[in-house]
């Protein structure tokens, strides 16, 4: 099982604010999370997957690779 992080730890892990994570949850966006009663926890593997899914490759790098 992946290590579980609270809001503050997860925000630090992905480089955003604690408030941004809360807002994304309300909007149905952001990384996957788990609810345990009233607690919200993020799996490290889900945070890594979220970052990978949102990776952007600049067009200049795509052109240079051709």
C-alpha positions in Angstrom: 0.0 0.0 0.0 1.2 3.5 -0.8 2.0 6.0 1.9 -1.0 8.2 2.7 -0.6 11.9 3.1 -2.8 14.6 4.5 -3.7 17.9 2.7 -0.7 19.8 3.8 1.8 17.0 3.0 0.1 16.3 -0.4 0.2 20.0 -1.3 3.9 20.1 -0.5 4.6 16.9 -2.5 3.1 18.4 -5.7 4.0 22.0 -5.2 0.7 23.7 -4.7 -1.1 25.2 -1.7 -3.3 23.4 0.8 -6.1 25.7 -0.3 -5.7 24.7 -3.9 -6.2 21.1 -3.1 -9.4 21.8 -1.2 -10.7 24.0 -4.0 -9.9 21.3 -6.6 -11.8 18.7 -4.5 -14.9 20.9 -4.4 -14.7 21.4 -8.2 -14.1 17.7 -8.8 -10.6 18.3 -10.1 -7.1 17.5 -9.0 -5.5 14.3 -7.8 -7.5 11.3 -6.6 -8.1 11.1 -2.9 -9.5 8.8 -0.2 -12.1 9.8 2.4 -11.8 8.0 5.8 -14.7 9.4 7.8 -14.1 13.1 7.7 -10.4 12.8 6.9 -9.0 13.3 3.4 -5.9 11.4 2.5 -3.8 11.2 -0.7 -1.8 8.2 -1.8 1.7 9.1 -3.0 1.2 6.9 -6.1 -2.0 8.9 -7.0 -0.1 12.2 -6.6 2.7 10.9 -8.9 0.1 9.7 -11.4 -1.6 13.1 -11.3 1.7 14.9 -12.0 2.5 12.5 -14.9 -0.9 13.0 -16.4 -0.5 16.8 -16.4 3.0 16.9 -17.9 3.3 19.3 -20.8 6.0 19.0 -23.4 6.8 22.4 -25.0 6.4 22.4 -28.8 10.0 23.4 -29.3 11.2 20.2 -27.7 8.8 18.2 -29.9 10.2 19.9 -33.0 13.8 19.3 -31.9 13.2 15.6 -31.5 12.1 15.2 -35.1 
